[in-house]
Amino acid sequence: MSAQKARWVSSFSFLLFWASSIPAWGHARLLRELSPQEYFRSLEAGRASLAYFSHNVSPGAQPFLEQIENSAEALQDYGISVAKVNCAKEEVSRYCGKENALRKAYLFRGSVLIREFPTDALFDVNSIVANVLFALLFNEVKYVETLADLQNIENALKGRSNMVFAYVPATGTAEHRAVMEAAFVYGTVHQFVLTTEATLLKDTGSDEPDVSSARLLFCHCQQATDLAQPCKRTAMGQALTLLNIHRHLKLMGAPLVTEVAEDPEKVSTVHLQLGLPLVFILSQKETYEADRRTAEFVAWQLLGKAGVALLSRDLIDLNVLLRSNVALKMPDEGVPIKYLVLEDTDEIITLVEDKGKVEQIQEDEEEYEEDEDEKENNNQDIQDDQVVEAVSRDKKRELPLEQILALTEDTFHSALLEPARTVVLFYASWEAVSLAVLRSYIEVADHLKGTKGILLARVNCWDWPGLCTMENITQVPALKIYEKGERSVMYDGMWGAEELTSFIMLSRVSCPLKLATIDEAEGYLRGEFPSELSSFHHASLLGVFSTATSGGWEAFEEAGNILSGHVTMGMYFEDDALALSRRYAVSPPALLLARSRGQSVEAISLSTQSVQDMVQMIRYELLDIFPEITVQNLPHYLQLRKPFLIFFSDGDIGQMESKEMLKLAKSRAQQVFVACWLNLKKTPVGRGVLKAYFATVPSLPLLVWVNLHAGGQVFKFPSEQSLTEMNILSWLERLKAGLEIPSSTLSEEDWKPPLPAYDFLQMMDMAAPEVSPHTSHHHGDMPAQQPPESPGGDTAIQEEPSQETKAEKVGSPGRDLRGTAPRLAAREKQGKRHSEL
């Protein structure tokens, strides 16, 4: 069984999980034998029971009793008990008296008789379960005999709900049972309609129907708002089994078209999880509307066979040929995405239905893509193996999730109303990265145990995809903080327990926190206020604004909203603000930055009014002057796009070296580079960095200059010189004058993660559109504003409402694939024909 199929098979277990938890009723034996008096006394209001009344069992009735006993376990899953009632010879009653009464089985709900069944209609387990559920689900499953009856039901459902229409050649079959069991689960979501009339198959649009085979159609009536508009129908192509029905309904509930603004390798949809391919229509801003109509047209043609996504070239940097206009992602692990050049929508449909067509189309593209595909396949294997190994190392251990509340569609919204803040982790129970993050989340729960006003919860998007779609969760794992009565905040940082805990705790405090007195402001700078953050080591940033001067405070306040959860910001906007600012030799508007609980406060004048510039400046000012480089903070310093002056140490940095490097870093004239240090014992990956620089790890400590963004030249500070500020400055002047020979030169190829799906830097950039991720600036020298790279806010993928609730746009998409690629493809084919002359 494939991995994808195994996943959705396991997910299906939730449909009947509650049933398996119902305790055994009565004796251990499922088929109870009772007297009439005992039986009627045992009936409970609202509970269903199937009973067979008999005197001495005749040989002819023995097979029936065996089937009744065999069906008892299946019926118990639906809360239906089964009993054999032994009538006394002298007893005369409605159920025990007449001979023909003894040839029937009776279905009760409580003490009310629902249905009588002739015993010859209950000939095996399938017929018993099917007929009993059919009787109980009278409102959920309508039986129709004529086309008029079917159309009346459709008209009543239009604009309100969808319909599942099933044809079975006869009642009491395995297919009939599958439909009834599905109706038991989905009957409150969709209207089920059943028929045994073969003529209705042809009336519903089936060409030359095979009346000997059961069929199931999903009718999209909810989107048909006009009575004259017919309900679109999607036939299920597989055999009519309960598992296949569940799979089909899950596909019908998925979004018709998914809009994607990230690397397609990262995208995971319900179609891929259920073993179906995903087709990407490559789009661009100029042709978006036409491409959208094309994607919807293709999606309706492939509904139930493949998923369709609209991939924007404008929002991501695709390393594929510009002429490619369609991509195909197969559900099999390790299979690379195939980028193709197609001319019309018929080719896409053929592509999905005929897998051999893919290889035929790709023959013209191999000369461009073969080397890159091979490299991506190797990286995919390496990265996947590392992540999966980390999770599977102890996969047999049950995770301690007692402190994390599991939410469902029924409990989600009510849970958000109780605490001041609800933290929700959205994940997929089968996905490796989700499980790794879940372990960090458990550590967070242990750390925050007993913290008032915070509820930690989780939602398994595999079990509740509709809820995750409604909350705009289009990739997992994802974490959101919901504040009572306010908007939610999406987390966009690293997934370590320390980073998650810091984000949750910082988000509890208003950002910026408005302070009313100078004493509060001074306490804030010392880290004493607010009290809930007194145990957290963090820099405190205080904006001081005077009521006598206008401007600045609005941008500062909006910047605080953007940076909430990531930084601690206070705001003092009172009449005596001038007195506070004079203590630090600055005039409002100004920023006061306390890095170590008020021991030293840095005063910074404010001149910028733009929110984006304010956010950039705050993030820059909060960077350490002489930071220790770690895996977690390296992306923040790389974004500055400056050369690095790195002091490599095999342990803590010495006091003398720290003093000299700090003097150098504080020099305003030297802010054209990042002065930092790296502890190889704390960050072992530094040894790999040194090997990349010098082939072998040189003796430590060592001072290195490297410019990753221009030339990649690596210079090593002379080991015979003492490490002083003056010697370093003199050495840097020699570098600038070209008098030093580089120890090595790095390759010009980009240093990217092995698998783009785990490019966390890119994910953080896309999640913060207010700040251009590649902007560098100096203290007091802010750069010009740059447009955001992704206009999509916190999410990289935006999914449309499902096809159940969204009407298809009017208008034909045409047969062309819009955009630049189709015409380029046509021109190239024509060019090849000319070159052959």
C-alpha positions in Angstrom: 0.0 0.0 0.0 1.4 3.5 -0.9 2.2 6.0 1.8 -0.5 8.3 0.6 -3.1 5.7 0.6 -2.1 4.5 4.1 -2.5 8.0 5.3 -6.1 8.5 4.2 -7.0 5.0 5.2 -5.8 5.7 8.7 -7.6 9.1 8.8 -10.9 7.4 7.9 -10.9 5.7 11.3 -12.2 8.9 12.9 -15.5 8.4 11.2 -16.4 5.4 13.3 -14.1 6.0 16.3 -17.0 7.1 18.6 -18.8 3.9 17.7 -16.0 1.7 18.9 -15.9 3.5 22.2 -19.5 2.6 23.0 -19.4 0.1 25.9 -20.8 -3.4 25.4 -24.5 -3.4 26.4 -25.8 -6.2 28.3 -24.0 -9.5 28.4 -20.6 -10.3 26.8 -22.4 -12.1 24.0 -23.6 -9.6 21.5 -26.8 -11.5 20.6 -28.8 -11.5 23.8 -31.5 -14.1 24.5 -34.4 -12.7 26.5 -38.0 -13.4 27.4 -40.6 -10.9 26.0 -40.9 -9.3 29.4 -37.2 -8.9 29.9 -36.8 -7.6 26.4 -39.4 -4.8 26.6 -38.1 -3.8 30.0 -34.6 -3.4 28.6 -35.6 -1.0 25.8 -34.3 2.5 26.3 -35.7 5.7 24.9 -33.9 6.9 21.8 -31.9 3.6 21.4 -32.6 1.3 18.5 -33.0 -2.4 18.8 -33.5 -5.3 16.4 -35.4 -8.3 17.7 -36.5 -11.7 16.4 -39.3 -13.5 18.3 -39.5 -17.3 18.1 -40.7 -20.4 19.8 -38.5 -23.4 19.4 -36.2 -22.6 16.5 -37.0 -24.6 13.4 -34.1 -25.9 11.2 -35.2 -23.5 8.5 -34.7 -20.5 10.7 -31.3 -21.5 11.9 -29.4 -19.8 8.9 -31.3 -16.6 9.6 -30.3 -16.7 13.3 -26.7 -17.2 12.3 -26.7 -14.1 10.1 -28.5 -12.1 12.8 -25.8 -13.1 15.3 -23.0 -12.2 12.8 -24.5 -8.8 12.2 -24.7 -7.9 15.9 -21.2 -6.5 16.1 -21.6 -4.4 13.0 -24.9 -3.0 14.3 -23.5 -2.3 17.7 -21.0 0.1 16.0 -24.0 2.3 15.3 -25.6 1.9 18.7 -28.1 -0.7 17.7 -28.6 -3.8 19.9 -29.7 -7.2 18.6 -31.8 -9.7 20.6 -33.4 -13.1 20.2 -36.7 -13.2 22.1 -37.8 -16.6 23.3 -41.6 -16.8 23.3 -43.3 -19.3 25.7 -45.5 -21.9 24.0 -48.6 -20.7 25.8 -47.9 -17.0 25.1 -50.2 -15.2 22.7 -49.3 -11.7 21.7 -48.7 -9.5 18.6 -45.1 -10.8 18.3 -45.4 -14.3 19.6 -48.9 -15.4 18.7 -49.2 -16.0 15.0 -47.0 -18.1 12.8 -46.5 -15.3 10.2 -45.4 -13.0 13.0 -42.6 -15.4 13.8 -41.2 -15.0 10.3 -40.4 -11.3 10.8 -37.7 -9.3 12.6 -38.8 -6.1 14.3 -36.9 -2.8 14.6 -37.7 -0.6 17.7 -36.5 2.9 18.7 -37.2 2.9 22.4 -40.5 1.1 22.8 -41.8 2.4 19.4 -41.9 -0.1 16.5 -40.2 1.5 13.5 -40.2 -1.3 10.9 -41.1 -5.0 10.3 -38.7 -7.0 8.2 -39.6 -10.3 6.5 -36.8 -12.7 7.5 -36.2 -13.6 3.8 -35.2 -9.9 3.2 -32.4 -10.2 5.9 -30.4 -12.9 4.2 -26.8 -11.9 5.2 -24.9 -9.3 7.2 -24.9 -6.7 4.4 -28.7 -6.9 3.9 -29.3 -6.7 7.7 -27.1 -3.7 8.2 -28.3 -1.9 5.0 -32.0 -2.4 5.7 -31.8 -1.5 9.4 -29.9 1.7 8.7 -32.2 2.5 5.8 -35.1 2.4 8.2 -33.5 4.5 10.9 -32.1 7.1 8.4 -35.4 7.9 6.9 -34.8 11.7 6.9 -31.1 11.5 5.9 -31.7 9.1 2.9 -34.6 9.8 0.5 -35.7 7.0 -1.8 -36.9 8.2 -5.3 -38.5 6.3 -8.1 -39.1 9.0 -10.7 -37.1 11.8 -12.3 -39.7 14.3 -11.0 -39.0 13.2 -7.4 -35.3 13.7 -7.9 -35.7 17.1 -9.4 -37.9 18.2 -6.6 -35.3 17.3 -4.1 -32.6 19.0 -6.1 -34.6 22.2 -6.3 -35.2 22.2 -2.6 -31.5 21.9 -2.0 -30.2 24.6 -4.4 -28.3 27.3 -2.7 -28.5 25.4 0.6 -26.8 22.0 0.5 -25.3 19.3 -1.7 -26.7 15.9 -2.6 -25.2 12.5 -2.8 -27.2 10.4 -5.3 -26.6 6.6 -5.3 -28.0 3.9 -7.6 -27.9 0.3 -6.4 -29.3 -2.6 -8.5 -31.1 -4.0 -5.4 -31.4 -3.2 -1.7 -29.7 -5.4 0.8 -26.4 -5.6 -1.2 -22.9 -4.6 0.0 -23.2 -1.4 -2.1 -26.5 -0.5 -0.4 -24.8 -1.1 3.0 -21.9 1.2 2.1 -24.2 4.0 1.1 -26.2 3.7 4.4 -23.0 3.6 6.5 -21.8 6.7 4.7 -25.1 8.4 5.2 -24.9 7.6 8.9 -21.7 9.7 9.1 -22.3 12.4 6.4 -26.1 12.6 6.5 -26.2 15.8 8.5 -23.8 17.4 5.9 -25.2 16.2 2.6 -28.6 15.0 1.6 -28.4 11.4 0.5 -30.8 10.1 -2.2 -31.1 6.4 -3.2 -32.8 4.6 -6.1 -33.0 1.2 -7.5 -34.6 2.4 -10.8 -32.2 1.9 -13.7 -34.0 4.5 -15.8 -32.9 7.2 -13.5 -29.3 6.6 -14.3 -29.8 7.6 -17.9 -32.0 10.5 -16.8 -29.1 11.8 -14.7 -26.8 12.0 -17.7 -25.0 8.7 -17.6 -24.2 7.4 -21.2 -25.2 3.8 -21.7 -25.3 3.0 -18.0 -24.4 -0.4 -16.7 -27.5 -1.2 -14.7 -25.8 -4.2 -13.1 -23.2 -1.9 -11.3 -23.9 0.5 -8.5 -23.1 4.2 -9.1 -22.6 7.3 -7.0 -22.8 10.9 -8.0 -22.0 14.0 -6.0 -24.4 16.8 -7.0 -23.1 20.4 -6.3 -26.5 22.0 -5.5 -25.2 24.4 -2.9 -23.6 26.6 -5.6 -26.8 26.6 -7.8 -28.5 29.7 -6.5 -31.0 29.9 -9.4 -33.7 27.3 -9.8 -33.1 27.2 -13.5 -29.4 26.4 -13.0 -28.8 22.6 -12.9 -26.7 21.0 -10.2 -23.3 20.0 -11.5 -22.6 16.3 -11.0 -19.3 14.5 -10.3 -19.4 10.7 -10.6 -17.3 8.5 -8.4 -15.0 6.3 -10.6 -14.3 3.6 -8.0 -16.3 0.7 -6.7 -19.0 1.6 -4.3 -17.4 0.8 -0.9 -17.5 2.8 2.3 -13.8 3.8 2.0 -14.2 5.0 -1.6 -17.2 7.0 -0.7 -15.4 8.7 2.1 -12.5 9.4 -0.2 -14.8 10.9 -2.9 -16.6 13.1 -0.4 -13.3 14.4 1.0 -12.2 15.3 -2.6 -15.5 17.1 -3.2 -15.0 19.2 -0.1 -11.5 20.3 -1.1 -11.0 23.8 -2.7 -11.8 23.8 -6.4 -8.6 25.8 -7.1 -5.8 26.6 -4.7 -3.8 29.8 -5.2 -0.1 29.2 -4.5 2.6 31.8 -3.8 5.5 29.6 -2.7 7.7 26.8 -4.0 5.5 24.1 -5.4 7.7 21.5 -3.7 6.3 22.7 -0.4 2.7 22.5 -1.4 0.6 19.7 0.0 -3.1 19.3 -0.7 -5.8 16.8 0.0 -5.4 15.4 -3.5 -1.7 14.6 -3.0 -2.5 13.0 0.4 -5.1 10.8 -1.3 -2.8 9.6 -4.0 -3.9 12.0 -6.8 -1.7 14.3 -8.8 -1.7 18.1 -8.5 -1.7 20.3 -11.7 -0.2 23.8 -11.4 -1.3 26.5 -13.9 1.6 29.0 -14.0 0.2 32.5 -14.0 1.3 36.1 -14.0 -0.3 39.4 -12.9 -1.2 40.5 -16.4 -3.2 37.4 -17.3 -4.5 36.5 -13.8 -8.2 36.7 -14.6 -7.9 34.5 -17.7 -5.6 32.1 -16.0 -8.0 31.9 -13.1 -10.9 31.0 -15.4 -8.7 28.4 -17.1 -7.8 26.8 -13.8 -11.4 26.6 -12.7 -12.4 25.1 -16.1 -9.7 22.5 -15.8 -10.5 21.8 -12.2 -14.1 20.9 -13.0 -12.9 18.6 -15.8 -10.5 16.8 -13.4 -12.7 16.9 -10.3 -12.1 13.7 -8.4 -9.1 12.8 -10.6 -6.5 15.5 -9.8 -6.2 18.8 -7.9 -5.6 22.1 -9.6 -3.5 25.0 -8.3 -2.8 28.5 -9.7 0.9 29.3 -9.3 1.9 33.0 -9.5 5.3 33.6 -11.2 5.2 37.2 -9.8 5.3 36.1 -6.1 8.0 33.5 -6.3 11.3 33.0 -8.1 10.8 29.8 -10.1 14.0 28.3 -11.4 12.3 26.9 -14.5 12.1 27.8 -18.1 10.0 31.0 -18.7 8.1 29.2 -21.5 6.8 26.5 -19.1 3.1 27.1 -18.3 2.0 23.9 -16.6 3.5 21.8 -13.8 2.6 18.3 -12.6 3.3 17.1 -9.1 2.8 13.4 -8.5 1.8 12.0 -5.1 4.8 9.5 -5.0 7.6 10.6 -2.7 10.9 11.5 -4.4 9.3 12.2 -7.8 10.3 15.6 -9.0 7.8 18.2 -10.3 7.6 18.1 -14.1 7.4 21.5 -15.8 5.8 21.4 -19.2 4.8 23.5 -22.2 1.2 22.9 -23.3 -1.1 24.7 -25.7 -4.6 24.0 -24.6 -6.6 22.6 -21.7 -7.3 19.3 -23.5 -3.6 18.5 -23.2 -3.8 18.9 -19.4 -6.7 16.5 -19.1 -4.9 14.0 -21.3 -1.8 14.5 -19.2 -3.6 13.4 -16.1 -5.6 10.5 -17.7 -2.6 9.2 -19.7 0.5 9.1 -17.5 2.6 8.1 -20.5 1.9 11.4 -22.1 4.1 13.2 -19.6 7.3 11.4 -20.8 6.4 12.1 -24.4 5.9 15.9 -23.7 9.1 16.1 -21.6 11.4 14.8 -24.4 11.7 18.3 -25.8 12.5 19.7 -22.3 15.1 17.2 -21.1 18.1 19.1 -22.4 17.1 22.1 -20.2 16.0 20.3 -17.0 17.9 17.0 -16.7 20.8 18.2 -14.6 18.7 20.4 -12.3 16.1 17.6 -11.7 18.9 15.2 -10.8 20.3 17.6 -8.2 16.9 18.4 -6.8 16.1 14.7 -6.5 19.3 14.1 -4.5 18.6 17.0 -2.2 15.0 15.9 -1.7 16.2 12.4 -0.6 18.8 13.9 1.8 16.5 16.4 3.4 13.5 14.1 3.7 15.7 11.3 5.2 17.0 13.7 7.9 13.6 15.0 8.9 11.9 11.6 8.9 14.8 10.0 10.8 14.5 12.6 13.5 10.8 11.9 14.0 10.9 8.1 13.5 13.7 7.7 16.0 11.2 7.3 18.8 7.9 7.1 16.8 6.6 4.2 18.9 6.6 6.4 22.0 3.2 8.0 22.7 3.5 11.8 22.9 2.4 13.3 26.3 -0.3 15.6 25.0 -2.4 15.9 28.2 -1.6 19.6 28.6 -2.6 20.5 25.0 -6.3 20.6 24.3 -7.3 18.9 21.1 -9.9 21.0 19.2 -12.5 20.0 16.6 -14.9 21.8 14.4 -17.5 21.7 17.2 -15.2 22.9 20.0 -12.9 25.3 18.2 -14.9 28.6 18.4 -16.2 28.0 22.0 -12.7 27.3 23.2 -11.5 30.7 21.9 -14.1 32.5 24.1 -12.8 31.3 27.5 -9.1 32.3 28.0 -7.6 35.7 27.3 -5.3 34.1 24.7 -5.5 30.8 22.9 -2.5 29.4 21.2 -3.4 26.9 18.5 -0.9 24.6 16.6 -2.3 23.5 13.3 -0.5 20.3 12.1 -0.9 17.0 10.2 -0.6 13.9 12.4 1.2 11.9 9.6 3.6 14.6 8.5 7.2 14.5 9.7 7.9 18.2 10.2 4.5 18.6 12.1 5.5 15.8 14.5 8.9 17.4 15.1 7.2 20.8 15.9 4.7 19.0 18.1 7.6 17.9 20.3 8.7 21.5 20.7 5.1 22.5 21.5 5.0 19.9 24.3 8.1 21.5 25.8 6.4 24.9 25.6 3.4 23.4 27.4 5.6 22.1 30.2 7.3 25.5 30.5 4.0 27.5 30.6 2.2 25.0 32.9 0.1 27.0 35.4 0.4 30.3 33.5 -2.9 32.1 33.8 -4.8 33.4 30.8 -3.1 31.1 28.2 -4.6 28.0 26.7 -2.5 25.8 24.5 -4.5 23.9 21.9 -4.0 21.9 18.7 -5.9 21.1 15.5 -5.1 18.0 13.4 -5.8 19.4 9.9 -5.9 15.8 8.6 -9.0 15.1 10.6 -10.5 18.6 10.3 -9.5 20.1 6.9 -12.6 22.3 6.7 -11.7 24.0 10.0 -8.1 24.6 8.8 -9.3 26.0 5.5 -11.7 28.3 7.3 -8.8 29.6 9.5 -6.7 30.2 6.3 -4.2 27.5 7.2 -2.9 26.4 3.9 0.4 24.8 5.0 1.3 23.0 8.1 2.7 23.3 10.7 1.3 26.7 11.5 0.8 28.5 14.9 -1.7 31.2 15.6 -2.5 33.2 18.8 -6.1 34.2 19.2 -6.9 37.1 21.5 -10.4 37.4 22.9 -12.3 39.9 20.8 -9.3 40.8 18.7 -7.6 39.6 15.5 -5.3 36.6 15.5 -1.6 36.7 15.0 0.3 34.2 12.9 3.7 33.0 14.1 6.5 33.3 11.5 9.7 32.5 13.4 11.8 29.4 14.2 10.2 26.3 15.6 12.4 25.7 18.7 10.7 25.6 22.1 12.6 28.6 23.3 11.5 30.8 20.4 7.9 29.6 20.6 7.8 30.3 24.4 9.3 33.8 23.9 6.7 34.6 21.2 3.8 33.5 23.3 4.9 35.4 26.4 5.8 38.6 24.6 2.4 38.6 22.8 0.7 38.8 26.2 1.8 42.3 26.6 0.5 45.2 24.6 2.9 46.3 21.9 3.6 49.1 22.4 2.9 49.2 26.1 1.6 52.7 27.1 3.2 54.1 30.2 1.7 56.8 32.3 4.4 58.1 34.6 8.2 58.6 34.5 8.6 56.1 37.3 6.8 53.5 35.1 9.0 54.4 32.2 12.2 54.0 34.3 11.0 50.7 35.7 10.2 49.5 32.2 13.8 50.3 31.1 15.1 48.4 34.1 13.1 45.3 33.0 10.8 45.5 36.1 7.7 46.4 34.2 5.5 44.7 33.1 5.9 42.1 35.9 4.9 39.1 33.7 8.1 39.6 31.6 10.5 40.2 34.6 11.8 36.6 34.3 12.6 37.0 30.5 15.9 38.4 29.3 15.0 40.9 26.6 15.9 44.3 25.4 13.5 47.1 26.2 12.7 49.7 23.6 10.9 52.9 24.8 9.5 55.5 22.4 9.3 59.0 24.0 6.9 61.5 22.3 5.9 64.9 23.5 2.4 66.2 23.3 3.9 69.6 22.3 5.3 68.2 19.0 3.3 66.2 16.5 4.3 63.2 14.4 6.1 60.0 14.9 3.9 58.3 17.6 1.4 57.0 15.0 4.1 55.2 13.0 5.7 53.9 16.3 2.3 52.5 17.5 1.6 50.8 14.1 5.1 49.4 14.1 4.4 47.9 17.6 1.3 46.1 16.2 3.5 44.6 13.4 6.3 43.5 15.7 4.0 42.2 18.5 5.4 38.9 20.0 8.9 39.5 18.6 10.0 42.6 20.6 9.2 44.5 23.8 8.1 48.1 23.1 6.9 50.8 25.4 5.5 54.2 24.7 5.6 57.4 26.8 3.4 60.1 25.4 2.8 62.6 28.3 3.2 66.3 29.0 6.5 65.7 30.9 8.1 63.6 28.1 10.7 66.3 27.7 11.9 65.8 31.3 12.3 62.1 30.7 14.2 62.5 27.4 16.6 65.1 28.9 17.8 62.5 31.4 19.3 60.7 28.4 20.5 63.9 26.5 17.9 63.6 23.7 14.8 65.4 22.6 11.5 63.8 21.7 10.6 62.1 19.5 13.3 59.6 20.5 13.9 55.9 21.2 15.5 54.7 24.5 17.1 51.3 24.2 18.0 49.3 27.3 19.9 46.1 26.4 20.7 44.7 29.9 17.9 45.7 32.4 18.7 49.5 32.3 22.4 49.2 33.2 23.1 51.2 30.0 20.5 53.1 28.0 21.2 54.2 24.4 19.3 57.2 23.2 18.4 57.5 19.5 16.7 60.5 17.8 13.7 59.8 15.6 13.3 61.5 12.3 11.5 59.0 10.2 7.7 59.0 9.8 7.1 55.9 7.7 5.8 52.8 9.4 8.0 50.6 7.2 11.1 52.6 8.0 10.2 52.6 11.6 9.9 48.8 11.7 13.2 48.4 9.8 15.0 50.8 12.2 13.6 49.1 15.3 14.7 45.7 14.1 18.1 47.0 13.3 18.6 48.8 16.6 17.7 45.7 18.5 20.5 43.7 16.9 23.4 43.1 19.3 26.5 45.4 18.8 28.9 42.5 18.9 26.7 39.4 18.6 27.5 35.7 19.1 26.4 34.1 15.8 24.1 31.1 16.1 22.0 29.1 13.7 18.9 31.0 15.0 20.1 34.6 14.6 22.3 34.3 11.5 19.4 35.1 9.1 18.9 38.5 10.8 22.5 39.5 10.2 22.6 38.1 6.7 19.7 40.4 5.8 22.0 43.4 6.4 24.0 42.3 3.3 27.3 43.5 4.9 30.7 41.9 5.1 31.4 39.8 8.2 34.3 40.3 10.6 34.1 37.0 12.5 36.1 35.9 15.5 36.1 32.1 15.7 36.7 30.7 19.2 36.8 27.1 20.5 34.8 28.1 23.6 33.9 31.4 25.3 35.7 34.5 24.0 38.5 35.8 26.1 38.1 39.0 28.1 40.8 40.9 26.2 39.6 39.9 22.7 36.0 40.7 23.7 37.0 44.2 24.9 38.9 45.0 21.7 36.2 43.6 19.4 33.5 45.5 21.3 35.4 48.8 21.0 35.7 48.1 17.2 32.0 47.3 16.9 30.9 50.4 18.7 32.9 52.7 16.4 30.4 54.6 14.3 32.9 54.7 11.5 33.1 50.9 11.2 29.4 50.2 10.7 30.0 49.1 7.1 30.5 45.5 8.4 29.1 43.2 11.0 31.6 42.5 13.9 30.6 39.2 15.5 32.0 36.0 17.1 31.2 32.3 16.8 31.7 29.7 19.6 32.5 26.3 17.9 31.6 24.4 21.1 28.1 26.0 21.2 27.6 26.1 17.4 29.5 23.1 15.9 28.4 24.0 12.4 31.2 26.6 12.6 33.7 23.9 11.9 32.0 23.2 8.6 32.2 26.9 7.8 35.9 27.0 8.5 36.5 24.0 6.3 34.6 25.8 3.5 36.9 28.8 4.0 40.3 27.0 4.4 39.8 23.3 3.4 40.9 22.3 7.0 40.1 23.8 10.4 43.0 26.1 11.3 44.2 26.8 14.8 41.9 28.9 17.0 41.2 31.6 18.0 41.0 33.1 14.5 39.7 36.4 13.1 38.3 36.3 9.6 36.9 38.8 7.1 34.5 37.5 4.5 32.1 39.3 2.1 29.4 36.8 1.2 27.6 39.3 -1.0 30.5 40.6 -3.1 33.2 38.4 -4.5 33.3 35.9 -1.6 36.9 36.6 -0.7 38.1 35.3 2.6 40.9 37.0 4.5 42.6 35.7 7.7 44.0 38.1 10.3 47.8 37.6 10.7 48.4 35.2 13.6 51.7 37.0 14.6 49.9 40.3 15.4 48.1 40.9 18.7 44.3 41.4 18.5 43.9 45.1 19.2 41.5 47.7 17.8 44.4 49.6 16.2 45.9 46.4 14.6 42.5 45.3 13.2 41.8 48.8 11.8 45.2 48.9 10.1 44.6 45.4 8.7 41.2 46.5 7.3 42.8 49.5 5.6 45.3 47.1 3.9 42.4 45.0 2.7 40.6 48.0 1.4 43.8 49.1 -0.5 44.1 45.6 -2.0 47.4 45.0 -0.3 46.4 41.6 1.3 46.0 38.3 -0.5 42.8 36.4 0.2 43.2 33.0 1.8 40.4 31.6 -0.4 37.5 32.7 -2.6 34.0 31.2 -2.2 32.0 29.8 -5.0 29.5 32.2 -6.6 26.7 29.7 -6.4 23.9 30.5 -3.9 24.1 28.9 -0.5 20.7 27.4 -0.2 19.2 24.7 1.9 19.2 21.2 0.4 15.4 21.3 0.1 13.5 24.6 -0.6 10.6 23.5 1.7 12.8 24.2 4.7 14.1 27.6 3.6 13.1 29.3 6.8 14.7 32.6 5.9 12.5 32.8 2.8 9.4 31.9 4.9 10.2 34.7 7.4 10.7 37.1 4.6 7.4 36.3 3.0 5.6 36.5 6.3 6.7 40.1 7.0 5.7 42.1 3.9 6.1 45.4 5.7 9.9 45.0 5.8 11.9 44.4 2.7 14.0 41.3 3.7 17.1 42.4 1.7 17.4 46.0 2.9 20.6 47.1 4.6 21.0 50.4 6.5 23.2 52.2 9.0 22.3 53.9 12.3 20.9 57.2 11.3 21.1 56.4 7.6 17.9 54.7 6.7 17.4 53.4 3.2 14.7 54.3 0.8 11.4 52.4 1.1 11.2 49.3 -1.0 8.0 47.5 -2.0 7.3 44.2 -0.2 8.2 41.0 -2.0 4.9 39.3 -1.1 1.6 41.1 -0.8 0.0 38.1 0.7 0.5 39.0 4.4 1.4 36.2 6.8 0.5 33.3 4.5 2.3 32.0 1.4 -0.7 30.1 0.1 -4.3 31.5 -0.2 -7.0 28.9 -0.7 -10.3 29.8 -2.2 -13.6 28.5 -0.6 -14.4 24.9 -1.6 -16.5 24.2 -4.6 -19.3 23.3 -2.4 -19.8 26.9 -1.3 -18.5 28.9 -4.3 -20.3 29.4 -7.6 -18.3 28.8 -10.7 -17.4 32.1 -12.5 -19.5 32.7 -15.6 -17.5 32.8 -18.8 -15.7 30.4 -21.0 -12.0 30.1 -20.3 -11.3 29.3 -23.9 -9.1 26.5 -25.0 -5.8 28.4 -24.9 -3.6 28.3 -21.8 -3.2 32.0 -21.2 0.0 33.9 -20.3 3.3 34.2 -22.1 4.2 30.5 -22.3 1.6 29.2 -24.8 2.5 31.7 -27.5 6.2 31.2 -26.9 5.7 27.5 -27.2 3.8 27.9 -30.5 6.6 30.2 -31.8 9.3 27.8 -30.8 7.6 24.8 -32.5 7.2 26.9 -35.6 10.8 27.9 -35.4 11.9 24.3 -35.2 9.9 23.5 -38.4 11.6 26.4 -40.2 15.1 25.2 -39.1 14.5 21.8 -40.6 13.9 23.3 -44.1 
